[in-house]
Amino acid sequence: MTKPTAQKPKAILVQLDEHLYSELKAHSEQTLVPMAALVRKLVTEHLANAN
């Protein structure tokens, strides 16, 4: 996987949240919110480890 250079981490997280929401909006809020929070946490940790 190539690392995007033009985007800042925050922009990447916002895009991920929008993508997750569009993919999971059929599910209940009880599913969507923890899933988005988990992915945000994992991506944040990954970005922190990459630097």
C-alpha positions in Angstrom: 0.0 0.0 0.0 1.4 3.4 -0.9 1.4 6.2 1.6 -0.5 9.2 0.4 1.7 12.3 0.6 -0.6 15.1 -0.4 -3.1 14.5 2.4 -2.8 15.3 6.1 -3.7 12.5 8.6 -6.8 14.5 9.7 -8.1 14.6 6.1 -7.5 10.9 5.8 -9.5 10.2 9.0 -12.4 12.4 7.8 -12.5 10.5 4.5 -12.5 7.2 6.4 -15.3 8.4 8.6 -17.4 9.4 5.6 -16.7 6.1 3.8 -17.6 4.1 6.9 -20.8 6.1 7.4 -21.9 5.5 3.8 -21.0 1.8 4.0 -22.7 1.2 7.4 -25.6 3.7 7.5 -28.0 0.7 7.0 -26.8 -0.6 10.4 -28.0 0.7 13.7 -26.2 3.5 15.5 -25.1 1.0 18.1 -23.0 -0.6 15.4 -21.9 2.5 13.5 -20.5 4.6 16.3 -18.2 2.0 17.9 -17.0 0.8 14.5 -16.1 4.3 13.4 -14.4 4.9 16.8 -12.5 1.7 16.5 -11.2 2.4 13.0 -10.3 6.0 13.9 -8.3 4.7 16.9 -6.5 2.0 14.8 -5.7 4.5 12.0 -4.5 7.1 14.5 -2.2 4.5 16.2 -0.9 3.4 12.7 -0.1 7.0 11.7 1.6 7.6 15.1 3.7 4.5 14.6 4.6 5.4 11.0 6.1 8.7 11.9 
